[in-house]
Amino acid sequence: MKAPDFLIVGEAKCGTTSLYEDLIKHPHILPTKGFDKVSYDGGSIYLSQKEPRFFDRHWHLGLDWYLNKFTDEPGTITGDGSPMYFYRALSMYRIKLTFPDIKIIIMLRNPVDRLFSHFHHIAGIVPKWGERYPTFGRFIDCAFENDYHIIDRGIYANAMRNCLRLFKRDNIHIVKSESYFAGDSFEDVTDFLGVSEMNLKEVSHFRASGYESPMDPELRKVIGEFYRPFNEELYSLVGIDMGW
Protein backbone atom coordinates (compact mmCIF):
# COMPACT_ATOMS: atom_id res chain seq x y z
CA MET A 1 0.00 0.00 0.00
CA LYS A 2 1.06 3.56 -0.69
CA ALA A 3 1.64 6.15 2.03
CA PRO A 4 0.96 9.81 1.28
CA ASP A 5 3.97 11.95 0.36
CA PHE A 6 2.42 15.21 1.49
CA LEU A 7 -0.48 16.62 3.49
CA ILE A 8 -2.30 19.90 2.91
CA VAL A 9 -3.36 20.39 6.52
CA GLY A 10 -5.02 23.79 6.46
CA GLU A 11 -6.55 26.17 6.77
CA ALA A 12 -10.22 25.92 5.80
CA LYS A 13 -11.53 28.59 3.39
CA CYS A 14 -8.01 29.53 2.36
CA GLY A 15 -8.00 27.89 -1.06
CA THR A 16 -6.84 24.38 -0.22
CA THR A 17 -9.30 22.76 -2.64
CA SER A 18 -8.04 24.95 -5.47
CA LEU A 19 -4.43 24.13 -4.62
CA TYR A 20 -5.17 20.42 -4.45
CA GLU A 21 -7.06 20.40 -7.74
CA ASP A 22 -4.20 22.24 -9.41
CA LEU A 23 -1.62 19.85 -8.00
CA ILE A 24 -3.38 16.73 -9.29
CA LYS A 25 -3.26 18.20 -12.79
CA HIS A 26 0.46 17.47 -12.61
CA PRO A 27 1.26 14.19 -14.39
CA HIS A 28 3.29 12.96 -11.42
CA ILE A 29 0.81 13.81 -8.63
CA LEU A 30 -2.10 11.42 -8.10
CA PRO A 31 -5.38 12.13 -6.25
CA THR A 32 -6.82 10.14 -3.38
CA LYS A 33 -9.63 7.67 -3.99
CA GLY A 34 -13.23 7.74 -2.84
CA PHE A 35 -15.81 10.10 -1.41
CA ASP A 36 -17.43 10.11 2.04
CA LYS A 37 -20.84 11.43 3.10
CA VAL A 38 -21.08 12.87 6.60
CA SER A 39 -23.90 14.37 8.67
CA TYR A 40 -23.61 17.97 9.81
CA ASP A 41 -26.01 19.74 12.17
CA GLY A 42 -29.21 18.33 10.74
CA GLY A 43 -28.01 18.14 7.14
CA SER A 44 -25.42 16.15 5.23
CA ILE A 45 -22.49 16.96 2.97
CA TYR A 46 -20.07 15.03 0.81
CA LEU A 47 -16.42 15.44 1.63
CA SER A 48 -14.41 15.97 -1.51
CA GLN A 49 -12.08 13.37 -2.91
CA LYS A 50 -9.14 15.27 -1.47
CA GLU A 51 -10.25 14.89 2.17
CA PRO A 52 -9.96 11.39 3.66
CA ARG A 53 -10.14 13.05 7.11
CA PHE A 54 -8.32 10.07 8.65
CA PHE A 55 -6.47 11.91 11.39
CA ASP A 56 -9.55 13.59 12.86
CA ARG A 57 -12.71 11.80 11.73
CA HIS A 58 -11.73 8.26 10.69
CA TRP A 59 -8.81 7.39 12.95
CA HIS A 60 -10.80 4.48 14.41
CA LEU A 61 -10.89 2.76 11.00
CA GLY A 62 -7.17 2.06 11.15
CA LEU A 63 -4.12 2.83 9.04
CA ASP A 64 -4.84 0.22 6.36
CA TRP A 65 -8.18 1.92 5.61
CA TYR A 66 -6.31 5.19 5.11
CA LEU A 67 -3.51 3.78 2.99
CA ASN A 68 -6.05 2.22 0.66
CA LYS A 69 -7.06 5.75 -0.28
CA PHE A 70 -3.80 6.19 -2.21
CA THR A 71 -2.57 4.78 -5.51
CA ASP A 72 0.93 3.33 -5.62
CA GLU A 73 2.30 4.04 -9.07
CA PRO A 74 6.03 4.30 -9.87
CA GLY A 75 7.31 7.79 -10.48
CA THR A 76 4.40 9.54 -8.81
CA ILE A 77 3.55 11.13 -5.49
CA THR A 78 0.20 11.54 -3.78
CA GLY A 79 -1.25 13.37 -0.80
CA ASP A 80 -4.13 14.14 1.49
CA GLY A 81 -5.77 17.58 1.47
CA SER A 82 -7.79 17.75 4.70
CA PRO A 83 -7.71 21.35 5.97
CA MET A 84 -9.29 20.48 9.30
CA TYR A 85 -6.04 18.96 10.57
CA PHE A 86 -4.08 22.16 11.19
CA TYR A 87 -6.37 23.59 13.86
CA ARG A 88 -6.78 20.23 15.62
CA ALA A 89 -3.72 19.58 17.75
CA LEU A 90 -4.56 15.91 18.26
CA SER A 91 -4.73 15.37 14.50
CA MET A 92 -1.31 16.93 14.02
CA TYR A 93 0.06 14.75 16.82
CA ARG A 94 -1.33 11.65 15.11
CA ILE A 95 0.29 12.71 11.83
CA LYS A 96 3.62 13.06 13.60
CA LEU A 97 3.27 9.58 15.14
CA THR A 98 2.35 8.01 11.80
CA PHE A 99 4.49 9.92 9.28
CA PRO A 100 7.15 11.88 11.18
CA ASP A 101 8.98 13.10 8.06
CA ILE A 102 6.03 13.84 5.78
CA LYS A 103 5.87 17.13 3.88
CA ILE A 104 3.33 19.55 5.32
CA ILE A 105 1.63 22.29 3.27
CA ILE A 106 -0.24 25.05 5.10
CA MET A 107 -2.30 27.57 3.14
CA LEU A 108 -3.24 30.75 5.01
CA ARG A 109 -5.42 33.72 4.15
CA ASN A 110 -6.02 37.08 5.76
CA PRO A 111 -7.96 35.85 8.82
CA VAL A 112 -10.62 38.55 8.46
CA ASP A 113 -11.49 37.41 4.95
CA ARG A 114 -11.20 33.77 5.96
CA LEU A 115 -13.69 34.27 8.78
CA PHE A 116 -16.20 36.06 6.54
CA SER A 117 -15.91 33.32 3.93
CA HIS A 118 -16.26 30.55 6.51
CA PHE A 119 -19.38 32.17 7.95
CA HIS A 120 -21.06 32.23 4.54
CA HIS A 121 -19.85 28.75 3.66
CA ILE A 122 -21.52 27.28 6.75
CA ALA A 123 -24.66 29.32 6.08
CA GLY A 124 -24.94 27.49 2.79
CA ILE A 125 -24.81 23.97 4.26
CA VAL A 126 -26.28 24.18 7.77
CA PRO A 127 -30.08 24.57 7.78
CA LYS A 128 -30.30 26.31 11.16
CA TRP A 129 -27.46 28.74 10.63
CA GLY A 130 -29.53 31.60 9.22
CA GLU A 131 -31.95 31.39 12.13
CA ARG A 132 -29.12 31.68 14.62
CA TYR A 133 -27.27 34.43 12.80
CA PRO A 134 -29.28 36.52 10.32
CA THR A 135 -26.17 38.67 9.73
CA PHE A 136 -22.41 38.33 10.05
CA GLY A 137 -22.44 41.07 12.66
CA ARG A 138 -24.89 39.09 14.77
CA PHE A 139 -22.55 36.12 14.63
CA ILE A 140 -19.61 38.22 15.81
CA ASP A 141 -21.70 39.59 18.67
CA CYS A 142 -23.12 36.32 19.99
CA ALA A 143 -21.58 33.19 18.46
CA PHE A 144 -22.76 30.01 20.18
CA GLU A 145 -20.16 27.83 21.89
CA ASN A 146 -20.21 25.20 19.14
CA ASP A 147 -19.73 27.83 16.44
CA TYR A 148 -17.12 30.08 17.99
CA HIS A 149 -14.28 27.93 16.67
CA ILE A 150 -14.45 29.60 13.25
CA ILE A 151 -13.28 32.82 14.91
CA ASP A 152 -10.49 31.06 16.80
CA ARG A 153 -9.27 29.33 13.65
CA GLY A 154 -8.00 32.66 12.37
CA ILE A 155 -5.50 32.75 15.25
CA TYR A 156 -2.98 30.87 13.14
CA ALA A 157 -0.09 31.37 15.54
CA ASN A 158 -1.51 28.84 18.02
CA ALA A 159 -1.78 26.02 15.48
CA MET A 160 1.50 27.00 13.84
CA ARG A 161 3.36 26.85 17.12
CA ASN A 162 2.12 23.31 17.64
CA CYS A 163 3.04 22.35 14.07
CA LEU A 164 6.58 23.69 14.49
CA ARG A 165 6.93 21.79 17.72
CA LEU A 166 6.09 18.54 15.93
CA PHE A 167 7.75 18.93 12.52
CA LYS A 168 11.00 20.29 11.17
CA ARG A 169 10.69 23.72 9.59
CA ASP A 170 12.16 22.34 6.35
CA ASN A 171 9.23 19.92 6.16
CA ILE A 172 6.68 22.74 6.28
CA HIS A 173 5.74 24.92 3.30
CA ILE A 174 3.48 27.92 3.85
CA VAL A 175 1.34 29.28 1.02
CA LYS A 176 -0.20 32.72 1.27
CA SER A 177 -3.63 32.49 -0.34
CA GLU A 178 -3.57 35.97 -1.79
CA SER A 179 -0.28 35.24 -3.54
CA TYR A 180 -1.48 31.89 -4.81
CA PHE A 181 -4.56 33.34 -6.47
CA ALA A 182 -2.41 36.08 -7.96
CA GLY A 183 -0.52 33.28 -9.73
CA ASP A 184 2.72 33.63 -7.77
CA SER A 185 3.06 30.44 -5.70
CA PHE A 186 2.33 27.24 -7.62
CA GLU A 187 5.92 26.65 -8.71
CA ASP A 188 7.10 27.09 -5.12
CA VAL A 189 4.76 24.26 -4.08
CA THR A 190 5.89 21.86 -6.81
CA ASP A 191 9.50 22.67 -5.98
CA PHE A 192 8.82 21.87 -2.32
CA LEU A 193 7.26 18.55 -3.35
CA GLY A 194 10.21 17.70 -5.56
CA VAL A 195 8.31 17.32 -8.83
CA SER A 196 9.04 18.95 -12.16
CA GLU A 197 7.69 22.37 -13.04
CA MET A 198 4.34 22.50 -14.78
CA ASN A 199 2.92 25.36 -16.79
CA LEU A 200 -0.29 26.16 -14.94
CA LYS A 201 -2.09 28.62 -17.20
CA GLU A 202 -4.56 29.72 -14.54
CA VAL A 203 -5.12 28.72 -10.91
CA SER A 204 -8.42 27.05 -10.06
CA HIS A 205 -11.19 28.59 -7.96
CA PHE A 206 -13.13 25.93 -6.07
CA ARG A 207 -15.63 26.20 -3.22
CA ALA A 208 -15.78 29.98 -3.28
CA SER A 209 -18.38 31.15 -0.77
CA GLY A 210 -20.71 33.52 -2.53
CA TYR A 211 -22.18 36.51 -0.73
CA GLU A 212 -23.99 39.51 -2.07
CA SER A 213 -22.85 42.18 0.36
CA PRO A 214 -19.30 42.99 1.45
CA MET A 215 -18.34 43.14 5.08
CA ASP A 216 -19.19 46.34 6.90
CA PRO A 217 -15.97 48.48 6.87
CA GLU A 218 -16.18 49.32 10.56
CA LEU A 219 -16.70 45.68 11.51
CA ARG A 220 -13.75 44.70 9.28
CA LYS A 221 -11.61 47.22 11.11
CA VAL A 222 -12.62 45.86 14.52
CA ILE A 223 -11.95 42.23 13.55
CA GLY A 224 -8.68 43.21 11.90
CA GLU A 225 -7.49 44.85 15.11
CA PHE A 226 -8.45 41.72 17.04
CA TYR A 227 -6.33 39.51 14.79
CA ARG A 228 -3.40 41.92 14.44
CA PRO A 229 -1.24 40.80 17.41
CA PHE A 230 -1.80 37.13 16.51
CA ASN A 231 -0.76 37.85 12.92
CA GLU A 232 2.42 39.50 14.12
CA GLU A 233 3.14 36.48 16.30
CA LEU A 234 2.68 34.25 13.27
CA TYR A 235 5.12 36.31 11.21
CA SER A 236 7.71 35.95 13.93
CA LEU A 237 7.22 32.19 14.18
CA VAL A 238 7.61 31.44 10.48
CA GLY A 239 9.88 34.29 9.41
CA ILE A 240 7.38 35.54 6.80
CA ASP A 241 5.51 38.85 6.85
CA MET A 242 2.14 38.10 5.28
CA GLY A 243 1.21 41.78 5.17
CA TRP A 244 -2.19 41.39 6.76
C-alpha positions as CSV (number, residue, x, y, z in Angstrom):
1,M,0.0,0.0,0.0
2,K,1.1,3.6,-0.7
3,A,1.6,6.1,2.0
4,P,1.0,9.8,1.3
5,D,4.0,11.9,0.4
6,F,2.4,15.2,1.5
7,L,-0.5,16.6,3.5
8,I,-2.3,19.9,2.9
9,V,-3.4,20.4,6.5
10,G,-5.0,23.8,6.5
11,E,-6.5,26.2,6.8
12,A,-10.2,25.9,5.8
13,K,-11.5,28.6,3.4
14,C,-8.0,29.5,2.4
15,G,-8.0,27.9,-1.1
16,T,-6.8,24.4,-0.2
17,T,-9.3,22.8,-2.6
18,S,-8.0,25.0,-5.5
19,L,-4.4,24.1,-4.6
20,Y,-5.2,20.4,-4.4
21,E,-7.1,20.4,-7.7
22,D,-4.2,22.2,-9.4
23,L,-1.6,19.9,-8.0
24,I,-3.4,16.7,-9.3
25,K,-3.3,18.2,-12.8
26,H,0.5,17.5,-12.6
27,P,1.3,14.2,-14.4
28,H,3.3,13.0,-11.4
29,I,0.8,13.8,-8.6
30,L,-2.1,11.4,-8.1
31,P,-5.4,12.1,-6.2
32,T,-6.8,10.1,-3.4
33,K,-9.6,7.7,-4.0
34,G,-13.2,7.7,-2.8
35,F,-15.8,10.1,-1.4
36,D,-17.4,10.1,2.0
37,K,-20.8,11.4,3.1
38,V,-21.1,12.9,6.6
39,S,-23.9,14.4,8.7
40,Y,-23.6,18.0,9.8
41,D,-26.0,19.7,12.2
42,G,-29.2,18.3,10.7
43,G,-28.0,18.1,7.1
44,S,-25.4,16.1,5.2
45,I,-22.5,17.0,3.0
46,Y,-20.1,15.0,0.8
47,L,-16.4,15.4,1.6
48,S,-14.4,16.0,-1.5
49,Q,-12.1,13.4,-2.9
50,K,-9.1,15.3,-1.5
51,E,-10.3,14.9,2.2
52,P,-10.0,11.4,3.7
53,R,-10.1,13.0,7.1
54,F,-8.3,10.1,8.7
55,F,-6.5,11.9,11.4
56,D,-9.6,13.6,12.9
57,R,-12.7,11.8,11.7
58,H,-11.7,8.3,10.7
59,W,-8.8,7.4,13.0
60,H,-10.8,4.5,14.4
61,L,-10.9,2.8,11.0
62,G,-7.2,2.1,11.1
63,L,-4.1,2.8,9.0
64,D,-4.8,0.2,6.4
65,W,-8.2,1.9,5.6
66,Y,-6.3,5.2,5.1
67,L,-3.5,3.8,3.0
68,N,-6.0,2.2,0.7
69,K,-7.1,5.8,-0.3
70,F,-3.8,6.2,-2.2
71,T,-2.6,4.8,-5.5
72,D,0.9,3.3,-5.6
73,E,2.3,4.0,-9.1
74,P,6.0,4.3,-9.9
75,G,7.3,7.8,-10.5
76,T,4.4,9.5,-8.8
77,I,3.5,11.1,-5.5
78,T,0.2,11.5,-3.8
79,G,-1.2,13.4,-0.8
80,D,-4.1,14.1,1.5
81,G,-5.8,17.6,1.5
82,S,-7.8,17.7,4.7
83,P,-7.7,21.4,6.0
84,M,-9.3,20.5,9.3
85,Y,-6.0,19.0,10.6
86,F,-4.1,22.2,11.2
87,Y,-6.4,23.6,13.9
88,R,-6.8,20.2,15.6
89,A,-3.7,19.6,17.8
90,L,-4.6,15.9,18.3
91,S,-4.7,15.4,14.5
92,M,-1.3,16.9,14.0
93,Y,0.1,14.8,16.8
94,R,-1.3,11.7,15.1
95,I,0.3,12.7,11.8
96,K,3.6,13.1,13.6
97,L,3.3,9.6,15.1
98,T,2.4,8.0,11.8
99,F,4.5,9.9,9.3
100,P,7.2,11.9,11.2
101,D,9.0,13.1,8.1
102,I,6.0,13.8,5.8
103,K,5.9,17.1,3.9
104,I,3.3,19.6,5.3
105,I,1.6,22.3,3.3
106,I,-0.2,25.1,5.1
107,M,-2.3,27.6,3.1
108,L,-3.2,30.7,5.0
109,R,-5.4,33.7,4.1
110,N,-6.0,37.1,5.8
111,P,-8.0,35.9,8.8
112,V,-10.6,38.6,8.5
113,D,-11.5,37.4,4.9
114,R,-11.2,33.8,6.0
115,L,-13.7,34.3,8.8
116,F,-16.2,36.1,6.5
117,S,-15.9,33.3,3.9
118,H,-16.3,30.5,6.5
119,F,-19.4,32.2,8.0
120,H,-21.1,32.2,4.5
121,H,-19.8,28.7,3.7
122,I,-21.5,27.3,6.7
123,A,-24.7,29.3,6.1
124,G,-24.9,27.5,2.8
125,I,-24.8,24.0,4.3
126,V,-26.3,24.2,7.8
127,P,-30.1,24.6,7.8
128,K,-30.3,26.3,11.2
129,W,-27.5,28.7,10.6
130,G,-29.5,31.6,9.2
131,E,-32.0,31.4,12.1
132,R,-29.1,31.7,14.6
133,Y,-27.3,34.4,12.8
134,P,-29.3,36.5,10.3
135,T,-26.2,38.7,9.7
136,F,-22.4,38.3,10.1
137,G,-22.4,41.1,12.7
138,R,-24.9,39.1,14.8
139,F,-22.6,36.1,14.6
140,I,-19.6,38.2,15.8
141,D,-21.7,39.6,18.7
142,C,-23.1,36.3,20.0
143,A,-21.6,33.2,18.5
144,F,-22.8,30.0,20.2
145,E,-20.2,27.8,21.9
146,N,-20.2,25.2,19.1
147,D,-19.7,27.8,16.4
148,Y,-17.1,30.1,18.0
149,H,-14.3,27.9,16.7
150,I,-14.4,29.6,13.3
151,I,-13.3,32.8,14.9
152,D,-10.5,31.1,16.8
153,R,-9.3,29.3,13.7
154,G,-8.0,32.7,12.4
155,I,-5.5,32.7,15.2
156,Y,-3.0,30.9,13.1
157,A,-0.1,31.4,15.5
158,N,-1.5,28.8,18.0
159,A,-1.8,26.0,15.5
160,M,1.5,27.0,13.8
161,R,3.4,26.8,17.1
162,N,2.1,23.3,17.6
163,C,3.0,22.4,14.1
164,L,6.6,23.7,14.5
165,R,6.9,21.8,17.7
166,L,6.1,18.5,15.9
167,F,7.8,18.9,12.5
168,K,11.0,20.3,11.2
169,R,10.7,23.7,9.6
170,D,12.2,22.3,6.3
171,N,9.2,19.9,6.2
172,I,6.7,22.7,6.3
173,H,5.7,24.9,3.3
174,I,3.5,27.9,3.8
175,V,1.3,29.3,1.0
176,K,-0.2,32.7,1.3
177,S,-3.6,32.5,-0.3
178,E,-3.6,36.0,-1.8
179,S,-0.3,35.2,-3.5
180,Y,-1.5,31.9,-4.8
181,F,-4.6,33.3,-6.5
182,A,-2.4,36.1,-8.0
183,G,-0.5,33.3,-9.7
184,D,2.7,33.6,-7.8
185,S,3.1,30.4,-5.7
186,F,2.3,27.2,-7.6
187,E,5.9,26.7,-8.7
188,D,7.1,27.1,-5.1
189,V,4.8,24.3,-4.1
190,T,5.9,21.9,-6.8
191,D,9.5,22.7,-6.0
192,F,8.8,21.9,-2.3
193,L,7.3,18.6,-3.3
194,G,10.2,17.7,-5.6
195,V,8.3,17.3,-8.8
196,S,9.0,18.9,-12.2
197,E,7.7,22.4,-13.0
198,M,4.3,22.5,-14.8
199,N,2.9,25.4,-16.8
200,L,-0.3,26.2,-14.9
201,K,-2.1,28.6,-17.2
202,E,-4.6,29.7,-14.5
203,V,-5.1,28.7,-10.9
204,S,-8.4,27.0,-10.1
205,H,-11.2,28.6,-8.0
206,F,-13.1,25.9,-6.1
207,R,-15.6,26.2,-3.2
208,A,-15.8,30.0,-3.3
209,S,-18.4,31.1,-0.8
210,G,-20.7,33.5,-2.5
211,Y,-22.2,36.5,-0.7
212,E,-24.0,39.5,-2.1
213,S,-22.9,42.2,0.4
214,P,-19.3,43.0,1.4
215,M,-18.3,43.1,5.1
216,D,-19.2,46.3,6.9
217,P,-16.0,48.5,6.9
218,E,-16.2,49.3,10.6
219,L,-16.7,45.7,11.5
220,R,-13.8,44.7,9.3
221,K,-11.6,47.2,11.1
222,V,-12.6,45.9,14.5
223,I,-11.9,42.2,13.6
224,G,-8.7,43.2,11.9
225,E,-7.5,44.8,15.1
226,F,-8.4,41.7,17.0
227,Y,-6.3,39.5,14.8
228,R,-3.4,41.9,14.4
229,P,-1.2,40.8,17.4
230,F,-1.8,37.1,16.5
231,N,-0.8,37.8,12.9
232,E,2.4,39.5,14.1
233,E,3.1,36.5,16.3
234,L,2.7,34.2,13.3
235,Y,5.1,36.3,11.2
236,S,7.7,35.9,13.9
237,L,7.2,32.2,14.2
238,V,7.6,31.4,10.5
239,G,9.9,34.3,9.4
240,I,7.4,35.5,6.8
241,D,5.5,38.9,6.8
242,M,2.1,38.1,5.3
243,G,1.2,41.8,5.2
244,W,-2.2,41.4,6.8
